[in-house]
């Protein structure tokens, strides 16, 4: 299993907390705070998992996921405060593996 994880999250506190816990479990963690940067890192690093926020500056998480799915099936888990049922449905329909 690939131990590289990419976190795309603009809230520094959340990103640091997730990164800290993943690194304690032996994962190599990369992070991005903007959508475009996250998409670029996902395409170049090809991590084993992407943890993606929806509400990002510039390119939203859904836009990142839409672009990513054109060329990749990398596993993506949405990590977001938007928890309405419709938000989950849209995220999963766009190509998220979990929400």
N, CA, C and O atoms as a printed pandas DataFrame, in Angstrom:
     atom_number atom_name residue_name chain_id  residue_number  x_coord  y_coord  z_coord
0              1         N          UNK        A               1    0.832   -1.181    0.000
1              2        CA          UNK        A               1    0.000    0.000    0.000
2              3         C          UNK        A               1    0.879    1.247    0.000
3              4         O          UNK        A               1    1.866    1.319    0.732
4              5         N          UNK        A               2    0.519    2.219   -0.817
5              6        CA          UNK        A               2    1.241    3.479   -0.906
6              7         C          UNK        A               2    0.987    4.279    0.361
7              8         O          UNK        A               2   -0.166    4.525    0.715
8              9         N          UNK        A               3    2.035    4.684    1.041
9             10        CA          UNK        A               3    1.917    5.391    2.319
10            11         C          UNK        A               3    1.945    6.908    2.160
11            12         O          UNK        A               3    2.116    7.631    3.141
12            13         N          UNK        A               4    1.778    7.400    0.913
13            14        CA          UNK        A               4    1.745    8.850    0.692
14            15         C          UNK        A               4    0.302    9.334    0.675
15            16         O          UNK        A               4   -0.558    8.760    0.007
16            17         N          UNK        A               5    0.057   10.418    1.433
17            18        CA          UNK        A               5   -1.271   11.010    1.517
18            19         C          UNK        A               5   -1.156   12.486    1.188
19            20         O          UNK        A               5   -0.231   13.166    1.633
20            21         N          UNK        A               6   -2.102   12.970    0.409
21            22        CA          UNK        A               6   -2.180   14.394    0.086
22            23         C          UNK        A               6   -3.413   14.966    0.773
23            24         O          UNK        A               6   -4.527   14.480    0.579
24            25         N          UNK        A               7   -3.199   16.007    1.579
25            26        CA          UNK        A               7   -4.293   16.722    2.221
26            27         C          UNK        A               7   -4.472   18.043    1.482
27            28         O          UNK        A               7   -3.529   18.825    1.365
28            29         N          UNK        A               8   -5.677   18.290    0.986
29            30        CA          UNK        A               8   -5.995   19.568    0.331
30            31         C          UNK        A               8   -7.047   20.237    1.203
31            32         O          UNK        A               8   -8.231   19.912    1.124
32            33         N          UNK        A               9   -6.603   21.173    2.035
33            34        CA          UNK        A               9   -7.442   21.792    3.063
34            35         C          UNK        A               9   -6.916   23.198    3.335
35            36         O          UNK        A               9   -5.723   23.381    3.576
36            37         N          UNK        A              10   -7.801   24.184    3.296
37            38        CA          UNK        A              10   -7.355   25.563    3.512
38            39         C          UNK        A              10   -7.338   25.982    4.977
39            40         O          UNK        A              10   -6.752   27.015    5.304
40            41         N          UNK        A              11   -7.953   25.224    5.857
41            42        CA          UNK        A              11   -7.915   25.528    7.288
42            43         C          UNK        A              11   -6.648   24.891    7.864
43            44         O          UNK        A              11   -6.545   23.668    7.961
44            45         N          UNK        A              12   -5.688   25.737    8.245
45            46        CA          UNK        A              12   -4.392   25.244    8.706
46            47         C          UNK        A              12   -4.514   24.350    9.936
47            48         O          UNK        A              12   -3.784   23.366   10.049
48            49         N          UNK        A              13   -5.415   24.669   10.853
49            50        CA          UNK        A              13   -5.571   23.855   12.061
50            51         C          UNK        A              13   -6.034   22.443   11.726
51            52         O          UNK        A              13   -5.507   21.469   12.263
52            53         N          UNK        A              14   -7.014   22.333   10.842
53            54        CA          UNK        A              14   -7.517   21.008   10.442
54            55         C          UNK        A              14   -6.431   20.239    9.702
55            56         O          UNK        A              14   -6.205   19.058    9.970
56            57         N          UNK        A              15   -5.765   20.904    8.778
57            58        CA          UNK        A              15   -4.714   20.261    8.002
58            59         C          UNK        A              15   -3.598   19.735    8.914
59            60         O          UNK        A              15   -3.141   18.603    8.754
60            61         N          UNK        A              16   -3.172   20.555    9.859
61            62        CA          UNK        A              16   -2.100   20.138   10.773
62            63         C          UNK        A              16   -2.532   18.979   11.659
63            64         O          UNK        A              16   -1.738   18.076   11.922
64            65         N          UNK        A              17   -3.773   18.989   12.121
65            66        CA          UNK        A              17   -4.273   17.907   12.959
66            67         C          UNK        A              17   -4.311   16.586   12.190
67            68         O          UNK        A              17   -3.863   15.558   12.695
68            69         N          UNK        A              18   -4.843   16.616   10.977
69            70        CA          UNK        A              18   -4.909   15.399   10.162
70            71         C          UNK        A              18   -3.496   14.925    9.825
71            72         O          UNK        A              18   -3.199   13.733    9.905
72            73         N          UNK        A              19   -2.634   15.859    9.451
73            74        CA          UNK        A              19   -1.253   15.504    9.115
74            75         C          UNK        A              19   -0.541   14.875   10.312
75            76         O          UNK        A              19    0.128   13.852   10.167
76            77         N          UNK        A              20   -0.677   15.466   11.467
77            78        CA          UNK        A              20   -0.036   14.951   12.679
78            79         C          UNK        A              20   -0.445   13.499   12.930
79            80         O          UNK        A              20    0.402   12.641   13.180
80            81         N          UNK        A              21   -1.745   13.235   12.860
81            82        CA          UNK        A              21   -2.232   11.884   13.142
82            83         C          UNK        A              21   -1.813   10.876   12.081
83            84         O          UNK        A              21   -1.503    9.729   12.404
84            85         N          UNK        A              22   -1.802   11.288   10.827
85            86        CA          UNK        A              22   -1.360   10.381    9.767
86            87         C          UNK        A              22    0.130   10.074    9.890
87            88         O          UNK        A              22    0.546    8.928    9.721
88            89         N          UNK        A              23    0.927   11.087   10.182
89            90        CA          UNK        A              23    2.369   10.874   10.323
90            91         C          UNK        A              23    2.675    9.960   11.509
91            92         O          UNK        A              23    3.614    9.167   11.449
92            93         N          UNK        A              24    1.898   10.062   12.578
93            94        CA          UNK        A              24    2.082    9.171   13.738
94            95         C          UNK        A              24    1.840    7.715   13.353
95            96         O          UNK        A              24    2.372    6.799   13.979
96            97         N          UNK        A              25    1.026    7.513   12.309
97            98        CA          UNK        A              25    0.725    6.155   11.850
98            99         C          UNK        A              25    1.664    5.711   10.724
99           100         O          UNK        A              25    1.477    4.645   10.139
100          101         N          UNK        A              26    2.671    6.532   10.427
101          102        CA          UNK        A              26    3.685    6.133    9.462
102          103         C          UNK        A              26    3.471    6.604    8.034
103          104         O          UNK        A              26    4.184    6.168    7.130
104          105         N          UNK        A              27    2.507    7.484    7.812
105          106        CA          UNK        A              27    2.249    7.976    6.468
106          107         C          UNK        A              27    3.135    9.175    6.146
107          108         O          UNK        A              27    3.478    9.965    7.026
108          109         N          UNK        A              28    3.495    9.297    4.882
109          110        CA          UNK        A              28    4.211   10.471    4.378
110          111         C          UNK        A              28    3.151   11.430    3.862
111          112         O          UNK        A              28    2.412   11.100    2.935
112          113         N          UNK        A              29    3.072   12.618    4.457
113          114        CA          UNK        A              29    1.975   13.532    4.169
114          115         C          UNK        A              29    2.463   14.772    3.432
115          116         O          UNK        A              29    3.458   15.394    3.805
116          117         N          UNK        A              30    1.734   15.107    2.380
117          118        CA          UNK        A              30    1.944   16.353    1.635
118          119         C          UNK        A              30    0.659   17.158    1.790
119          120         O          UNK        A              30   -0.414   16.591    1.996
120          121         N          UNK        A              31    0.771   18.471    1.691
121          122        CA          UNK        A              31   -0.443   19.269    1.844
122          123         C          UNK        A              31   -0.472   20.444    0.884
123          124         O          UNK        A              31    0.556   20.922    0.405
124          125         N          UNK        A              32   -1.689   20.886    0.626
125          126        CA          UNK        A              32   -1.937   22.059   -0.219
126          127         C          UNK        A              32   -3.101   22.813    0.403
127          128         O          UNK        A              32   -4.006   22.211    0.981
128          129         N          UNK        A              33   -3.071   24.134    0.280
129          130        CA          UNK        A              33   -4.140   24.940    0.875
130          131         C          UNK        A              33   -5.054   25.571   -0.167
131          132         O          UNK        A              33   -6.010   26.264    0.182
132          133         N          UNK        A              34   -4.767   25.335   -1.442
133          134        CA          UNK        A              34   -5.594   25.863   -2.533
134          135         C          UNK        A              34   -5.877   24.753   -3.534
135          136         O          UNK        A              34   -5.092   23.816   -3.683
136          137         N          UNK        A              35   -7.015   24.873   -4.218
137          138        CA          UNK        A              35   -7.434   23.844   -5.156
138          139         C          UNK        A              35   -6.463   23.573   -6.289
139          140         O          UNK        A              35   -6.159   22.417   -6.581
140          141         N          UNK        A              36   -5.971   24.623   -6.930
141          142        CA          UNK        A              36   -5.065   24.441   -8.063
142          143         C          UNK        A              36   -3.785   23.736   -7.630
143          144         O          UNK        A              36   -3.284   22.848   -8.319
144          145         N          UNK        A              37   -3.267   24.149   -6.475
145          146        CA          UNK        A              37   -2.054   23.531   -5.944
146          147         C          UNK        A              37   -2.308   22.062   -5.622
147          148         O          UNK        A              37   -1.467   21.206   -5.896
148          149         N          UNK        A              38   -3.468   21.775   -5.042
149          150        CA          UNK        A              38   -3.815   20.395   -4.723
150          151         C          UNK        A              38   -3.928   19.523   -5.955
151          152         O          UNK        A              38   -3.457   18.386   -5.960
152          153         N          UNK        A              39   -4.548   20.045   -7.000
153          154        CA          UNK        A              39   -4.677   19.296   -8.253
154          155         C          UNK        A              39   -3.300   19.006   -8.838
155          156         O          UNK        A              39   -3.026   17.886   -9.268
156          157         N          UNK        A              40   -2.442   20.008   -8.853
157          158        CA          UNK        A              40   -1.087   19.826   -9.385
158          159         C          UNK        A              40   -0.332   18.755   -8.591
159          160         O          UNK        A              40    0.291   17.871   -9.180
160          161         N          UNK        A              41   -0.387   18.831   -7.258
161          162        CA          UNK        A              41    0.307   17.832   -6.439
162          163         C          UNK        A              41   -0.277   16.441   -6.639
163          164         O          UNK        A              41    0.467   15.461   -6.694
164          165         N          UNK        A              42   -1.588   16.342   -6.746
165          166        CA          UNK        A              42   -2.217   15.044   -6.972
166          167         C          UNK        A              42   -1.730   14.426   -8.284
167          168         O          UNK        A              42   -1.449   13.229   -8.347
168          169         N          UNK        A              43   -1.633   15.243   -9.317
169          170        CA          UNK        A              43   -1.220   14.740  -10.627
170          171         C          UNK        A              43    0.261   14.387  -10.665
171          172         O          UNK        A              43    0.652   13.459  -11.374
172          173         N          UNK        A              44    1.091   15.106   -9.919
173          174        CA          UNK        A              44    2.528   14.830   -9.960
174          175         C          UNK        A              44    2.964   13.788   -8.938
175          176         O          UNK        A              44    3.801   12.939   -9.243
176          177         N          UNK        A              45    2.408   13.842   -7.727
177          178        CA          UNK        A              45    2.802   12.896   -6.678
178          179         C          UNK        A              45    2.126   11.544   -6.808
179          180         O          UNK        A              45    2.706   10.521   -6.444
180          181         N          UNK        A              46    0.896   11.531   -7.326
181          182        CA          UNK        A              46    0.083   10.318   -7.406
182          183         C          UNK        A              46    0.086    9.570   -6.063
183          184         O          UNK        A              46    0.542    8.430   -5.980
184          185         N          UNK        A              47   -0.430   10.231   -5.010
185          186        CA          UNK        A              47   -0.418    9.615   -3.681
186          187         C          UNK        A              47   -1.377    8.434   -3.581
187          188         O          UNK        A              47   -2.211    8.215   -4.460
188          189         N          UNK        A              48   -1.246    7.688   -2.508
189          190        CA          UNK        A              48   -2.135    6.553   -2.276
190          191         C          UNK        A              48   -3.526    6.977   -1.843
191          192         O          UNK        A              48   -4.479    6.208   -1.972
192          193         N          UNK        A              49   -3.654    8.212   -1.323
193          194        CA          UNK        A              49   -4.936    8.731   -0.859
194          195         C          UNK        A              49   -4.900   10.246   -0.897
195          196         O          UNK        A              49   -3.882   10.871   -0.599
196          197         N          UNK        A              50   -6.047   10.829   -1.274
197          198        CA          UNK        A              50   -6.208   12.285   -1.223
198          199         C          UNK        A              50   -7.349   12.579   -0.259
199          200         O          UNK        A              50   -8.433   12.006   -0.368
200          201         N          UNK        A              51   -7.093   13.473    0.681
201          202        CA          UNK        A              51   -8.126   13.959    1.594
202          203         C          UNK        A              51   -8.432   15.375    1.137
203          204         O          UNK        A              51   -7.566   16.248    1.178
204          205         N          UNK        A              52   -9.663   15.602    0.702
205          206        CA          UNK        A              52  -10.010   16.820   -0.029
206          207         C          UNK        A              52  -11.165   17.576    0.614
207          208         O          UNK        A              52  -12.230   17.013    0.868
208          209         N          UNK        A              53  -10.937   18.860    0.873
209          210        CA          UNK        A              53  -11.983   19.754    1.360
210          211         C          UNK        A              53  -12.778   20.262    0.155
211          212         O          UNK        A              53  -12.248   20.314   -0.955
212          213         N          UNK        A              54  -14.027   20.631    0.361
213          214        CA          UNK        A              54  -14.831   21.185   -0.732
214          215         C          UNK        A              54  -14.628   22.684   -0.862
215          216         O          UNK        A              54  -14.441   23.201   -1.964
216          217         N          UNK        A              55  -14.667   23.376    0.261
217          218        CA          UNK        A              55  -14.614   24.840    0.241
218          219         C          UNK        A              55  -13.163   25.315    0.275
219          220         O          UNK        A              55  -12.589   25.527    1.343
220          221         N          UNK        A              56  -12.585   25.478   -0.912
221          222        CA          UNK        A              56  -11.197   25.908   -1.061
222          223         C          UNK        A              56  -11.153   27.230   -1.813
223          224         O          UNK        A              56  -12.045   27.524   -2.609
224          225         N          UNK        A              57  -10.121   28.025   -1.566
225          226        CA          UNK        A              57   -9.979   29.249   -2.355
226          227         C          UNK        A              57   -9.624   28.915   -3.807
227          228         O          UNK        A              57   -8.927   27.938   -4.083
228          229         N          UNK        A              58  -10.111   29.736   -4.710
229          230        CA          UNK        A              58   -9.849   29.500   -6.135
230          231         C          UNK        A              58  -10.699   28.360   -6.645
231          232         O          UNK        A              58  -11.922   28.482   -6.724
232          233         N          UNK        A              59  -10.083   27.279   -6.984
233          234        CA          UNK        A              59  -10.748   26.089   -7.496
234          235         C          UNK        A              59  -11.332   25.304   -6.323
235          236         O          UNK        A              59  -10.602   24.958   -5.394
236          237         N          UNK        A              60  -12.641   25.017   -6.348
237          238        CA          UNK        A              60  -13.260   24.275   -5.245
238          239         C          UNK        A              60  -12.821   22.812   -5.254
239          240         O          UNK        A              60  -12.267   22.319   -6.237
240          241         N          UNK        A              61  -13.081   22.134   -4.147
241          242        CA          UNK        A              61  -12.757   20.718   -4.073
242          243         C          UNK        A              61  -13.499   19.887   -5.107
243          244         O          UNK        A              61  -12.946   18.930   -5.649
244          245         N          UNK        A              62  -14.753   20.248   -5.385
245          246        CA          UNK        A              62  -15.504   19.523   -6.416
246          247         C          UNK        A              62  -14.900   19.738   -7.793
247          248         O          UNK        A              62  -14.878   18.819   -8.612
248          249         N          UNK        A              63  -14.412   20.940   -8.056
249          250        CA          UNK        A              63  -13.742   21.198   -9.336
250          251         C          UNK        A              63  -12.428   20.428   -9.425
251          252         O          UNK        A              63  -12.087   19.895  -10.481
252          253         N          UNK        A              64  -11.693   20.370   -8.319
253          254        CA          UNK        A              64  -10.449   19.580   -8.286
254          255         C          UNK        A              64  -10.767   18.127   -8.582
255          256         O          UNK        A              64  -10.101   17.496   -9.403
256          257         N          UNK        A              65  -11.778   17.596   -7.919
257          258        CA          UNK        A              65  -12.148   16.194   -8.105
258          259         C          UNK        A              65  -12.606   15.912   -9.528
259          260         O          UNK        A              65  -12.249   14.885  -10.104
260          261         N          UNK        A              66  -13.392   16.816  -10.096
261          262        CA          UNK        A              66  -13.849   16.652  -11.481
262          263         C          UNK        A              66  -12.669   16.583  -12.438
263          264         O          UNK        A              66  -12.630   15.721  -13.316
264          265         N          UNK        A              67  -11.713   17.480  -12.274
265          266        CA          UNK        A              67  -10.519   17.477  -13.144
266          267         C          UNK        A              67   -9.685   16.226  -12.911
267          268         O          UNK        A              67   -9.199   15.614  -13.861
268          269         N          UNK        A              68   -9.522   15.852  -11.667
269          270        CA          UNK        A              68   -8.715   14.681  -11.334
270          271         C          UNK        A              68   -9.306   13.409  -11.931
271          272         O          UNK        A              68   -8.569   12.550  -12.416
272          273         N          UNK        A              69  -10.622   13.284  -11.900
273          274        CA          UNK        A              69  -11.280   12.075  -12.409
274          275         C          UNK        A              69  -11.180   11.930  -13.929
275          276         O          UNK        A              69  -11.440   10.851  -14.461
276          277         N          UNK        A              70  -10.811   12.990  -14.626
277          278        CA          UNK        A              70  -10.626   12.890  -16.084
278          279         C          UNK        A              70   -9.430   12.023  -16.434
279          280         O          UNK        A              70   -9.378   11.451  -17.523
280          281         N          UNK        A              71   -8.455   11.916  -15.514
281          282        CA          UNK        A              71   -7.229   11.190  -15.819
282          283         C          UNK        A              71   -6.795   10.203  -14.748
283          284         O          UNK        A              71   -5.814    9.486  -14.942
284          285         N          UNK        A              72   -7.501   10.146  -13.616
285          286        CA          UNK        A              72   -7.007    9.343  -12.511
286          287         C          UNK        A              72   -8.140    8.730  -11.686
287          288         O          UNK        A              72   -9.233    9.286  -11.582
288          289         N          UNK        A              73   -7.844    7.583  -11.112
289          290        CA          UNK        A              73   -8.766    6.928  -10.185
290          291         C          UNK        A              73   -8.181    6.891   -8.776
291          292         O          UNK        A              73   -8.524    6.008   -7.991
292          293         N          UNK        A              74   -7.299    7.842   -8.443
293          294        CA          UNK        A              74   -6.732    7.898   -7.107
294          295         C          UNK        A              74   -7.858    7.963   -6.080
295          296         O          UNK        A              74   -8.847    8.660   -6.306
296          297         N          UNK        A              75   -7.737    7.259   -4.964
297          298        CA          UNK        A              75   -8.781    7.305   -3.945
298          299         C          UNK        A              75   -8.889    8.700   -3.316
299          300         O          UNK        A              75   -7.881    9.306   -2.951
300          301         N          UNK        A              76  -10.114    9.193   -3.196
301          302        CA          UNK        A              76  -10.365   10.526   -2.647
302          303         C          UNK        A              76  -11.436   10.431   -1.571
303          304         O          UNK        A              76  -12.516    9.881   -1.790
304          305         N          UNK        A              77  -11.113   10.980   -0.399
305          306        CA          UNK        A              77  -12.058   11.087    0.698
306          307         C          UNK        A              77  -12.325   12.568    0.912
307          308         O          UNK        A              77  -11.393   13.355    1.081
308          309         N          UNK        A              78  -13.597   12.949    0.905
309          310        CA          UNK        A              78  -13.971   14.337    1.146
310          311         C          UNK        A              78  -14.018   14.570    2.650
311          312         O          UNK        A              78  -14.664   13.821    3.383
312          313         N          UNK        A              79  -13.326   15.617    3.107
313          314        CA          UNK        A              79  -13.324   16.013    4.511
314          315         C          UNK        A              79  -13.797   17.451    4.547
315          316         O          UNK        A              79  -13.048   18.366    4.203
316          317         N          UNK        A              80  -15.043   17.657    4.965
317          318        CA          UNK        A              80  -15.634   18.981    4.848
318          319         C          UNK        A              80  -16.705   19.205    5.906
319          320         O          UNK        A              80  -17.276   18.257    6.446
320          321         N          UNK        A              81  -16.964   20.463    6.188
321          322        CA          UNK        A              81  -18.039   20.832    7.112
322          323         C          UNK        A              81  -19.401   20.733    6.430
323          324         O          UNK        A              81  -20.432   20.741    7.103
324          325         N          UNK        A              82  -19.413   20.641    5.101
325          326        CA          UNK        A              82  -20.670   20.546    4.364
326          327         C          UNK        A              82  -21.168   19.108    4.428
327          328         O          UNK        A              82  -20.739   18.255    3.651
328          329         N          UNK        A              83  -22.086   18.846    5.369
329          330        CA          UNK        A              83  -22.518   17.486    5.604
330          331         C          UNK        A              83  -23.955   17.193    5.225
331          332         O          UNK        A              83  -24.475   16.130    5.566
332          333         N          UNK        A              84  -24.617   18.116    4.523
333          334        CA          UNK        A              84  -25.986   17.853    4.098
334          335         C          UNK        A              84  -26.016   16.648    3.162
335          336         O          UNK        A              84  -25.039   16.361    2.470
336          337         N          UNK        A              85  -27.139   15.955    3.149
337          338        CA          UNK        A              85  -27.267   14.774    2.301
338          339         C          UNK        A              85  -27.005   15.102    0.835
339          340         O          UNK        A              85  -26.359   14.324    0.133
340          341         N          UNK        A              86  -27.496   16.237    0.371
341          342        CA          UNK        A              86  -27.298   16.615   -1.028
342          343         C          UNK        A              86  -25.816   16.860   -1.317
343          344         O          UNK        A              86  -25.332   16.500   -2.390
344          345         N          UNK        A              87  -25.095   17.462   -0.383
345          346        CA          UNK        A              87  -23.652   17.670   -0.558
346          347         C          UNK        A              87  -22.936   16.332   -0.698
347          348         O          UNK        A              87  -22.063   16.175   -1.552
348          349         N          UNK        A              88  -23.309   15.365    0.145
349          350        CA          UNK        A              88  -22.690   14.033    0.062
350          351         C          UNK        A              88  -22.994   13.375   -1.277
351          352         O          UNK        A              88  -22.111   12.775   -1.890
352          353         N          UNK        A              89  -24.228   13.483   -1.728
353          354        CA          UNK        A              89  -24.617   12.874   -3.005
354          355         C          UNK        A              89  -23.805   13.478   -4.141
355          356         O          UNK        A              89  -23.272   12.755   -4.983
356          357         N          UNK        A              90  -23.713   14.799   -4.165
357          358        CA          UNK        A              90  -22.950   15.470   -5.234
358          359         C          UNK        A              90  -21.486   15.039   -5.176
359          360         O          UNK        A              90  -20.899   14.713   -6.208
360          361         N          UNK        A              91  -20.887   15.033   -3.980
361          362        CA          UNK        A              91  -19.487   14.634   -3.855
362          363         C          UNK        A              91  -19.235   13.227   -4.354
363          364         O          UNK        A              91  -18.251   12.977   -5.050
364          365         N          UNK        A              92  -20.117   12.308   -4.005
365          366        CA          UNK        A              92  -19.955   10.928   -4.444
366          367         C          UNK        A              92  -20.211   10.779   -5.939
367          368         O          UNK        A              92  -19.538    9.990   -6.603
368          369         N          UNK        A              93  -21.175   11.525   -6.478
369          370        CA          UNK        A              93  -21.447   11.455   -7.909
370          371         C          UNK        A              93  -20.303   12.015   -8.734
371          372         O          UNK        A              93  -20.044   11.543   -9.841
372          373         N          UNK        A              94  -19.618   13.016   -8.205
373          374        CA          UNK        A              94  -18.485   13.608   -8.928
374          375         C          UNK        A              94  -17.295   12.659   -8.937
375          376         O          UNK        A              94  -16.427   12.749   -9.806
376          377         N          UNK        A              95  -17.258   11.748   -7.965
377          378        CA          UNK        A              95  -16.190   10.745   -8.001
378          379         C          UNK        A              95  -15.475   10.484   -6.694
379          380         O          UNK        A              95  -14.492    9.743   -6.676
380          381         N          UNK        A              96  -15.941   11.074   -5.585
381          382        CA          UNK        A              96  -15.314   10.787   -4.301
382          383         C          UNK        A              96  -15.537    9.330   -3.926
383          384         O          UNK        A              96  -16.569    8.749   -4.261
384          385         N          UNK        A              97  -14.582    8.746   -3.239
385          386        CA          UNK        A              97  -14.706    7.368   -2.771
386          387         C          UNK        A              97  -15.407    7.286   -1.430
387          388         O          UNK        A              97  -16.003    6.262   -1.096
388          389         N          UNK        A              98  -15.338    8.360   -0.661
389          390        CA          UNK        A              98  -16.054    8.437    0.612
390          391         C          UNK        A              98  -16.215    9.896    0.980
391          392         O          UNK        A              98  -15.524   10.761    0.441
392          393         N          UNK        A              99  -17.114   10.166    1.885
393          394        CA          UNK        A              99  -17.449   11.545    2.241
394          395         C          UNK        A              99  -17.570   11.639    3.734
395          396         O          UNK        A              99  -17.847   12.715    4.265
